[in-house]
Amino acid sequence: MKTKLLSLVVALLIPGILLAQQIEKIDTANFSKIKKEGMNNSKVMDILSMLTDVHGPRLTNSPNHKKAADYAKSTLESWGLQNAVIDQWDETFGRGWQLKKFNLQVLDPSAFQVISHPKAWTPGIKGTVTTEAIYLDAKTEADLEKYKGKLKGKIILFNAPVPVKPGFKADATRLNDSTLLKMASATLENNEGGNFRRPGGNNFMQQQKFNYAKWQLCEKEGALAILEASPASRLEDGTIMVSAVTVPSPPEVPFTKRIRAQSPEAKVLPQIVVADEQYNRLVRLIQKGVAIKMEMTLETEFTPASNGFNVIAEIPGTDLKDEVVMIGAHLDSWHAGTGATDNAAGSAVMMEAMRIIKSLGTSPRRTIRIGLWGGEEQGLIGSRNYVKRTFGERLDKTRPYDSIKLKPAAEKFSVYFNMDNGTGKYRGIYLQGNESAGPIFRSWFKPFHKMGASTITLENTGGTDHLSFDEIGLPGFQFIQDPIEYGNRTHHTSMDVYDKAIEDDLKQNAVITASFAWQAANRDNKIPRK
């Protein structure tokens, strides 16, 4: 019975899908212009260099983030885009922060420079301090008793050493045919929507309670600074992953109620992340009874708490100018590198796509708008704030997600396209479960098949700004990208730098983005909603 029913459903669906594929028109003339401009006269690497070499890193609300936003706005205006603004949120983000000076080295038993970087929003110390390093070697709260009275003014190695093994696999990879085929074969039934569960259970709570006790001990004893191994053991060869300071909180306090690192109320010890190999060496020396003398200089600067911001600009439409097509990426970054693959690459591609469209010398039917978001790294704050102010919001925060309040502008909204998975070239697009959009995008990808971009998957992908649109039922999509080194080398690390970007891939992405935005802006109907 199920087989017959499935066959009937497929038989009914196929004509509609084929019809959608047949009637979806491709603007071949302007597609050729887009491809020629994007491949032969690209500015994407120049933009990327400005966002990274000049204005990187771009920690949310930091001075560099504001300079990058000003650069993006003025550049978009210079290309002829209109209504360019630094779009202020209607909520306070918190303090800005930047690193002014930092040095950490071992003096004894033998001198060496420590590969390390301060966490964002860490406080500084006065002058240059020479002191002893102590490994907090404890497995239970009772073990902590032996350290009382011994931590004042010391540099503390806070966590256990991290296993490091030689890497026998290449860092950079591209998606192979079998992986793309599996993605293309996904169904709504096995699409979990990109959701995840936080760790739970007694073991997790006990570990949280123990960690909180360790933090309390270090604070009460007056430790000078905390050293931690890089949190991702996949990062060998001196690469370190760095994000925000830990603000100690009792484990029973819900995550949504905890003080954020950027909050003026956050009072923390200086915190430094150390490359795993060197952190492990320090631990081994102490375990052998060898005293370690270290020297540290750490100067940081906080800026006053203020509202966050995005960058918005647009190319006005003609007969359907009240309807909107959007493209975007987040402009903010973490701070150990210069935020190249996460996500100056996406911002540069989106800016280049707008430049390409503007170069066509003709106006789209719908308005095409770019959003360069702030605060993505702290929870998609910038795009969510913009969507809430402009299009509407979801009133309920847990499933079944049935309470959405839309504003009139939402009825005029067509689609949003996002890039935020590194430097890799587009291989297709995630449909977010929107089956109706599949045949449309399949037609739009046809000119790019020879460039390796053709995969359409019903799968959801999470963790970036298209979700802000998708959460309230607006069509929001993220492109499928080759991973290259994103997951195992550059994401949130000290190696997230300009040199890790691939020019040909970014050119391709800008051309595809411009083509998709142009097609969406000029088709008779808006993109269907799921």
C-alpha positions as CSV (number, residue, x, y, z in Angstrom):
1,M,0.0,0.0,0.0
2,K,2.8,2.4,0.9
3,T,4.6,1.6,-2.4
4,K,1.5,2.4,-4.4
5,L,0.8,5.6,-2.5
6,L,4.4,6.7,-2.9
7,S,4.2,6.0,-6.7
8,L,1.0,8.0,-6.9
9,V,2.6,11.0,-5.1
10,V,5.7,10.9,-7.3
11,A,3.5,10.7,-10.4
12,L,1.6,13.8,-9.3
13,L,4.7,15.7,-8.4
14,I,6.9,15.1,-11.4
15,P,4.8,17.0,-14.0
16,G,4.8,20.0,-11.7
17,I,8.5,19.8,-11.1
18,L,9.2,19.4,-14.9
19,L,6.9,22.3,-15.6
20,A,8.7,24.5,-13.1
21,Q,12.0,23.6,-14.7
22,Q,10.6,24.3,-18.2
23,I,9.2,27.7,-17.5
24,E,12.1,29.0,-15.4
25,K,13.9,31.5,-17.7
26,I,17.6,32.2,-17.6
27,D,18.7,35.8,-18.5
28,T,21.5,34.5,-20.7
29,A,22.5,37.9,-21.9
30,N,23.1,39.3,-18.5
31,F,24.5,36.0,-17.2
32,S,27.3,36.3,-19.8
33,K,28.0,39.8,-18.7
34,I,28.1,38.8,-15.0
35,K,30.5,36.0,-15.7
36,K,32.8,38.1,-17.9
37,E,32.9,40.9,-15.3
38,G,33.4,38.6,-12.3
39,M,36.1,36.5,-13.9
40,N,38.0,39.1,-15.8
41,N,37.7,42.3,-13.8
42,S,37.3,40.9,-10.3
43,K,37.9,43.1,-7.2
44,V,37.2,40.4,-4.7
45,M,40.8,39.9,-3.5
46,D,41.3,43.7,-3.2
47,I,38.2,43.8,-1.0
48,L,39.3,40.8,1.0
49,S,42.7,42.4,1.6
50,M,41.1,45.6,2.9
51,L,38.9,43.7,5.3
52,T,41.7,41.5,6.6
53,D,45.2,43.1,6.1
54,V,43.9,46.6,6.8
55,H,40.8,46.3,9.0
56,G,41.3,42.8,10.4
57,P,40.5,41.3,12.8
58,R,36.9,42.6,13.3
59,L,35.7,41.6,16.7
60,T,32.1,42.8,17.1
61,N,32.0,46.4,18.2
62,S,35.8,46.8,18.2
63,P,37.5,49.8,16.6
64,N,38.5,47.6,13.6
65,H,35.0,46.3,13.1
66,K,33.8,49.9,12.9
67,K,36.6,50.8,10.5
68,A,35.7,47.8,8.3
69,A,32.0,48.9,8.3
70,D,32.9,52.4,7.3
71,Y,35.1,51.0,4.5
72,A,32.3,48.7,3.3
73,K,29.7,51.5,3.3
74,S,31.9,54.0,1.5
75,T,33.0,51.4,-1.1
76,L,29.4,50.3,-1.8
77,E,28.4,54.0,-2.2
78,S,31.4,54.6,-4.6
79,W,29.9,51.9,-6.9
80,G,26.6,53.6,-7.0
81,L,24.6,51.7,-4.5
82,Q,21.9,53.7,-2.7
83,N,20.6,54.0,0.9
84,A,23.9,52.8,2.3
85,V,23.8,53.0,6.1
86,I,25.5,51.8,9.2
87,D,22.4,50.1,10.5
88,Q,22.3,50.4,14.3
89,W,20.6,47.7,16.3
90,D,17.9,48.6,18.8
91,E,19.7,46.7,21.6
92,T,23.0,47.2,23.4
93,F,25.6,44.6,22.4
94,G,28.2,45.5,25.1
95,R,31.8,46.7,25.2
96,G,34.2,46.8,22.3
97,W,37.7,45.4,22.9
98,Q,41.1,45.3,21.2
99,L,44.6,43.9,21.9
100,K,47.2,46.6,22.2
101,K,50.3,44.7,23.2
102,F,51.1,41.0,24.1
103,N,54.1,38.9,24.7
104,L,54.5,35.5,26.6
105,Q,57.7,33.7,26.9
106,V,59.5,31.1,29.1
107,L,62.7,32.3,30.6
108,D,63.7,29.2,32.6
109,P,64.7,26.3,32.4
110,S,65.4,27.4,28.7
111,A,64.1,30.4,26.9
112,F,61.4,30.1,24.2
113,Q,58.6,32.2,22.8
114,V,55.1,30.7,23.6
115,I,52.7,30.5,20.7
116,S,49.6,31.9,22.3
117,H,46.9,34.6,22.0
118,P,44.7,36.3,24.6
119,K,40.9,35.6,24.6
120,A,38.6,38.4,23.5
121,W,37.6,40.8,26.3
122,T,40.4,39.7,28.6
123,P,41.7,42.4,30.9
124,G,45.3,43.4,30.8
125,I,48.0,43.4,33.4
126,K,50.3,46.3,34.5
127,G,53.7,46.4,32.9
128,T,55.8,43.3,32.2
129,V,55.6,40.6,34.9
130,T,58.0,37.8,35.6
131,T,56.5,34.9,37.7
132,E,56.3,31.2,38.2
133,A,53.9,28.9,36.2
134,I,51.8,26.4,38.2
135,Y,49.8,23.5,36.8
136,L,46.5,23.1,38.5
137,D,46.7,19.3,38.6
138,A,43.3,18.4,40.1
139,K,40.6,15.9,39.3
140,T,38.2,16.6,42.2
141,E,37.4,19.6,44.4
142,A,39.2,18.0,47.3
143,D,42.4,18.1,45.1
144,L,42.2,21.9,45.0
145,E,42.9,22.3,48.7
146,K,46.6,21.8,48.2
147,Y,46.8,24.9,46.0
148,K,45.4,27.3,48.5
149,G,47.9,30.0,49.4
150,K,50.1,29.2,46.4
151,L,48.5,30.9,43.4
152,K,48.8,34.6,44.1
153,G,50.5,36.4,41.3
154,K,51.2,33.1,39.4
155,I,50.4,32.1,35.8
156,I,48.1,29.1,36.0
157,L,48.0,26.2,33.6
158,F,44.3,25.5,34.0
159,N,43.4,22.4,32.0
160,A,44.8,19.0,31.4
161,P,47.3,18.4,28.4
162,V,45.7,17.7,25.1
163,P,46.7,14.6,23.0
164,V,48.5,15.6,19.9
165,K,49.3,13.1,17.0
166,P,50.9,13.6,13.7
167,G,48.5,14.5,10.9
168,F,48.5,12.0,8.1
169,K,45.6,13.6,6.2
170,A,45.8,16.6,4.0
171,D,44.3,19.8,5.5
172,A,42.6,21.0,2.4
173,T,39.8,18.9,0.8
174,R,37.0,19.3,-1.7
175,L,33.6,17.6,-1.7
176,N,33.7,14.4,-3.6
177,D,31.0,13.1,-5.9
178,S,29.7,10.5,-3.4
179,T,29.2,13.2,-0.7
180,L,27.4,15.5,-3.1
181,L,25.2,12.6,-4.3
182,K,24.3,11.8,-0.7
183,M,23.3,15.4,-0.1
184,A,21.3,15.5,-3.2
185,S,19.4,12.3,-2.1
186,A,18.4,13.7,1.3
187,T,14.7,13.7,2.1
188,L,12.6,15.8,4.5
189,E,12.2,12.7,6.7
190,N,15.9,12.5,7.5
191,N,16.5,16.2,7.6
192,E,16.9,17.2,11.2
193,G,17.0,20.9,10.5
194,G,20.5,21.6,11.8
195,N,19.4,21.5,15.4
196,F,21.6,20.2,18.2
197,R,21.3,19.4,21.9
198,R,23.4,20.9,24.5
199,P,25.4,18.3,26.6
200,G,23.4,17.1,29.6
201,G,23.3,14.6,32.4
202,N,25.0,14.3,35.7
203,N,28.6,13.9,34.3
204,F,28.3,17.2,32.5
205,M,26.9,19.0,35.5
206,Q,29.6,17.6,37.7
207,Q,32.3,18.8,35.3
208,Q,30.7,22.2,35.2
209,K,30.6,22.4,38.9
210,F,34.2,21.3,39.2
211,N,35.4,23.9,36.6
212,Y,33.5,26.6,38.5
213,A,35.3,25.6,41.7
214,K,38.7,25.9,39.8
215,W,37.8,29.4,38.5
216,Q,36.7,30.5,42.0
217,L,40.0,29.3,43.5
218,C,42.1,31.1,41.0
219,E,40.1,34.3,41.5
220,K,40.1,34.2,45.3
221,E,43.8,33.4,45.4
222,G,44.7,36.3,43.1
223,A,46.3,34.4,40.2
224,L,47.9,36.7,37.6
225,A,46.6,34.9,34.5
226,I,45.1,31.7,33.2
227,L,46.6,29.6,30.4
228,E,44.5,27.0,28.5
229,A,45.4,24.6,25.8
230,S,43.7,25.3,22.4
231,P,40.2,23.9,22.7
232,A,40.3,21.9,19.5
233,S,42.8,18.9,19.5
234,R,42.5,18.8,15.7
235,L,44.7,21.9,15.5
236,E,48.2,20.7,15.5
237,D,51.4,22.5,14.2
238,G,51.0,25.6,16.5
239,T,47.5,26.7,15.2
240,I,45.3,27.9,18.0
241,M,41.6,28.5,18.3
242,V,40.6,31.5,20.3
243,S,37.2,33.1,21.1
244,A,35.9,34.9,24.2
245,V,36.9,34.9,27.8
246,T,35.2,32.4,30.1
247,V,32.9,34.3,32.6
248,P,32.6,31.8,35.5
249,S,29.1,31.0,36.4
250,P,27.5,28.4,38.7
251,P,26.3,25.5,36.5
252,E,22.7,25.8,37.7
253,V,22.4,29.3,36.1
254,P,20.8,28.9,32.6
255,F,23.0,29.8,29.7
256,T,20.6,32.6,28.7
257,K,21.0,34.2,32.1
258,R,24.8,34.2,32.3
259,I,26.9,37.3,32.0
260,R,28.4,37.6,28.5
261,A,32.0,38.3,28.0
262,Q,31.3,41.7,26.4
263,S,29.2,42.9,29.3
264,P,30.5,45.7,31.5
265,E,29.5,43.4,34.5
266,A,32.0,40.7,33.4
267,K,34.9,40.5,35.9
268,V,37.4,37.9,34.9
269,L,41.1,37.0,35.1
270,P,43.3,37.5,32.1
271,Q,43.0,34.4,29.9
272,I,45.5,33.2,27.3
273,V,45.1,30.3,24.8
274,V,48.4,28.3,24.1
275,A,49.2,26.0,21.2
276,D,48.7,22.4,22.3
277,E,52.2,21.3,21.7
278,Q,53.7,24.0,23.9
279,Y,51.1,23.8,26.5
280,N,51.8,20.1,26.8
281,R,55.5,20.8,27.1
282,L,54.9,23.2,30.0
283,V,52.8,20.6,31.8
284,R,55.4,17.9,31.3
285,L,58.2,20.1,32.8
286,I,56.1,20.9,35.9
287,Q,55.2,17.2,36.3
288,K,59.0,16.4,36.3
289,G,59.5,18.9,39.1
290,V,61.2,21.6,36.9
291,A,60.3,25.1,37.9
292,I,59.1,27.3,35.1
293,K,59.7,31.1,35.0
294,M,57.6,33.0,32.6
295,E,57.4,36.7,31.4
296,M,54.2,38.3,30.3
297,T,53.1,41.6,28.8
298,L,49.4,42.1,28.2
299,E,47.8,45.5,27.3
300,T,44.2,45.6,26.2
301,E,41.7,48.3,25.6
302,F,37.9,48.4,26.2
303,T,35.6,50.8,24.5
304,P,32.2,51.8,26.0
305,A,29.2,49.6,25.7
306,S,27.0,50.5,22.8
307,N,24.5,49.1,20.3
308,G,25.8,46.8,17.6
309,F,25.5,47.5,13.9
310,N,25.2,46.1,10.4
311,V,26.0,47.6,7.0
312,I,23.0,47.9,4.6
313,A,23.0,49.1,1.0
314,E,20.9,48.4,-2.1
315,I,20.4,48.7,-5.8
316,P,16.8,50.0,-6.3
317,G,14.4,48.1,-8.5
318,T,12.0,49.3,-11.1
319,D,8.5,48.0,-11.6
320,L,8.8,45.7,-8.5
321,K,11.0,48.0,-6.5
322,D,9.0,47.5,-3.3
323,E,9.9,43.8,-3.3
324,V,13.3,42.8,-2.0
325,V,16.0,40.2,-2.8
326,M,18.8,40.1,-0.2
327,I,22.3,38.7,-0.2
328,G,24.6,38.8,2.8
329,A,27.4,37.6,5.1
330,H,28.7,38.5,8.5
331,L,31.4,41.2,8.7
332,D,32.5,40.5,12.3
333,S,35.2,37.9,13.2
334,W,37.2,36.5,16.0
335,H,40.6,38.0,16.6
336,A,43.5,35.6,16.6
337,G,43.9,35.8,12.8
338,T,42.4,38.5,10.6
339,G,39.0,36.8,10.0
340,A,39.6,36.0,6.4
341,T,37.7,32.7,5.8
342,D,35.3,33.5,8.6
343,N,34.0,35.7,7.2
344,A,35.7,38.4,5.2
345,A,35.6,35.9,2.3
346,G,31.8,35.9,2.5
347,S,31.6,39.7,2.9
348,A,34.0,40.3,0.0
349,V,32.0,37.9,-2.2
350,M,28.7,39.7,-1.4
351,M,30.3,43.1,-2.0
352,E,31.8,41.9,-5.3
353,A,28.4,40.5,-6.3
354,M,26.8,43.9,-5.8
355,R,29.6,45.6,-7.8
356,I,29.1,43.1,-10.7
357,I,25.3,43.7,-10.7
358,K,25.9,47.4,-10.8
359,S,28.3,47.1,-13.7
360,L,25.5,45.7,-15.9
361,G,24.3,49.2,-16.5
362,T,20.6,48.2,-16.1
363,S,18.3,48.1,-13.1
364,P,16.7,44.9,-11.7
365,R,13.0,44.7,-11.3
366,R,13.1,44.1,-7.6
367,T,15.4,45.9,-5.2
368,I,18.6,44.0,-4.5
369,R,19.9,44.6,-0.9
370,I,23.1,43.6,0.8
371,G,23.5,43.0,4.5
372,L,26.9,42.7,6.2
373,W,26.0,41.6,9.7
374,G,27.6,42.2,13.1
375,G,27.5,40.0,16.1
376,E,27.2,36.7,14.2
377,E,29.9,35.1,16.3
378,Q,27.9,35.9,19.4
379,G,24.7,34.3,18.2
380,L,23.5,35.8,14.9
381,I,22.6,38.9,16.8
382,G,23.0,41.4,14.0
383,S,20.9,39.6,11.3
384,R,18.3,38.6,13.9
385,N,17.9,42.2,15.1
386,Y,17.6,43.4,11.5
387,V,15.0,40.7,10.6
388,K,13.0,41.5,13.8
389,R,13.0,45.3,13.1
390,T,12.3,44.9,9.4
391,F,10.3,41.8,8.7
392,G,9.0,40.3,12.0
393,E,9.8,37.8,14.7
394,R,9.1,34.4,16.2
395,L,7.3,34.9,19.5
396,D,7.8,31.3,20.8
397,K,11.3,30.1,21.4
398,T,10.7,26.3,21.4
399,R,9.0,23.9,19.1
400,P,6.4,23.6,17.5
401,Y,7.4,27.1,16.3
402,D,3.9,28.2,15.4
403,S,3.8,31.8,16.6
404,I,5.3,34.2,14.0
405,K,4.4,37.9,13.8
406,L,5.2,39.3,10.4
407,K,5.4,43.0,9.4
408,P,4.1,44.3,6.1
409,A,7.6,44.3,4.6
410,A,7.7,40.5,4.9
411,E,5.0,40.2,2.3
412,K,7.3,42.1,-0.1
413,F,10.3,39.9,0.7
414,S,11.5,37.4,-1.9
415,V,14.7,35.6,-0.8
416,Y,18.0,35.8,1.1
417,F,21.3,34.2,0.0
418,N,24.2,33.8,2.5
419,M,27.9,32.7,2.4
420,D,29.7,31.7,5.6
421,N,31.6,28.4,5.2
422,G,35.1,29.6,4.3
423,T,36.9,30.2,1.0
424,G,35.7,27.1,-0.8
425,K,33.8,27.4,-4.1
426,Y,30.1,26.9,-4.3
427,R,29.0,23.3,-5.1
428,G,25.2,23.9,-4.8
429,I,22.7,25.1,-2.2
430,Y,20.9,23.9,0.9
431,L,17.1,24.2,0.5
432,Q,16.3,24.3,4.2
433,G,13.5,21.9,3.5
434,N,12.0,24.3,0.9
435,E,11.1,21.7,-1.8
436,S,9.4,24.3,-4.0
437,A,12.6,26.3,-4.5
438,G,14.5,23.2,-5.8
439,P,13.4,23.3,-9.4
440,I,14.1,27.0,-9.6
441,F,17.6,26.8,-8.3
442,R,18.3,23.7,-10.4
443,S,17.6,25.8,-13.5
444,W,19.8,28.6,-12.2
445,F,22.7,26.3,-11.6
446,K,22.7,24.9,-15.2
447,P,25.2,27.5,-16.5
448,F,27.5,26.5,-13.7
449,H,27.6,22.7,-14.0
450,K,31.0,22.8,-15.7
451,M,32.3,24.8,-12.7
452,G,31.2,22.0,-10.4
453,A,28.1,23.7,-8.9
454,S,24.9,21.8,-9.3
455,T,23.9,20.0,-6.1
456,I,20.5,20.8,-4.6
457,T,19.8,19.3,-1.2
458,L,16.8,19.5,1.0
459,E,19.2,19.5,4.0
460,N,19.3,22.3,6.5
461,T,22.7,23.8,7.5
462,G,22.9,25.7,10.7
463,G,25.0,28.2,12.6
464,T,24.8,31.3,10.3
465,D,22.7,34.2,9.3
466,H,20.3,32.6,6.8
467,L,18.6,31.1,9.8
468,S,17.5,34.5,11.0
469,F,15.2,34.7,7.9
470,D,14.3,31.0,7.9
471,E,13.2,31.2,11.5
472,I,10.3,33.4,10.6
473,G,9.3,31.5,7.4
474,L,11.1,33.7,4.9
475,P,13.2,31.9,2.2
476,G,16.8,32.0,3.4
477,F,19.5,29.9,1.9
478,Q,23.2,29.1,2.4
479,F,25.4,27.8,-0.5
480,I,27.2,24.5,-0.2
481,Q,30.9,25.1,-0.3
482,D,34.0,23.0,-0.6
483,P,35.5,22.7,3.0
484,I,39.1,23.3,1.9
485,E,40.8,23.9,5.4
486,Y,37.9,25.6,7.1
487,G,37.0,22.9,9.6
488,N,40.5,21.8,10.5
489,R,42.7,24.8,10.1
490,T,41.2,28.3,9.7
491,H,37.8,28.4,11.5
492,H,38.2,30.7,14.5
493,T,42.0,30.2,14.6
494,S,45.2,32.1,14.3
495,M,45.6,30.8,10.7
496,D,42.4,32.5,9.5
497,V,44.3,34.9,7.3
498,Y,44.3,36.3,3.8
499,D,46.8,33.8,2.4
500,K,44.3,31.0,3.1
501,A,41.8,32.4,0.6
502,I,41.5,30.9,-2.9
503,E,41.0,33.6,-5.5
504,D,39.4,31.4,-8.2
505,D,36.9,30.0,-5.7
506,L,35.9,33.4,-4.5
507,K,35.5,34.7,-8.1
508,Q,33.2,31.8,-8.9
509,N,31.2,32.4,-5.7
510,A,30.7,36.1,-6.6
511,V,29.6,35.3,-10.1
512,I,27.0,32.7,-8.9
513,T,25.8,35.0,-6.1
514,A,25.3,37.9,-8.6
515,S,23.5,35.6,-11.0
516,F,21.2,34.2,-8.4
517,A,20.4,37.6,-7.0
518,W,19.8,38.9,-10.5
519,Q,17.5,36.0,-11.5
520,A,15.5,36.3,-8.2
521,A,15.1,40.0,-8.8
522,N,13.8,39.7,-12.3
523,R,11.6,36.6,-12.3
524,D,7.8,37.2,-12.4
525,N,7.1,35.7,-9.0
526,K,8.9,35.8,-5.6
527,I,10.7,32.7,-4.4
528,P,8.1,30.3,-2.9
529,R,8.0,29.7,0.8
530,K,8.0,26.3,2.5
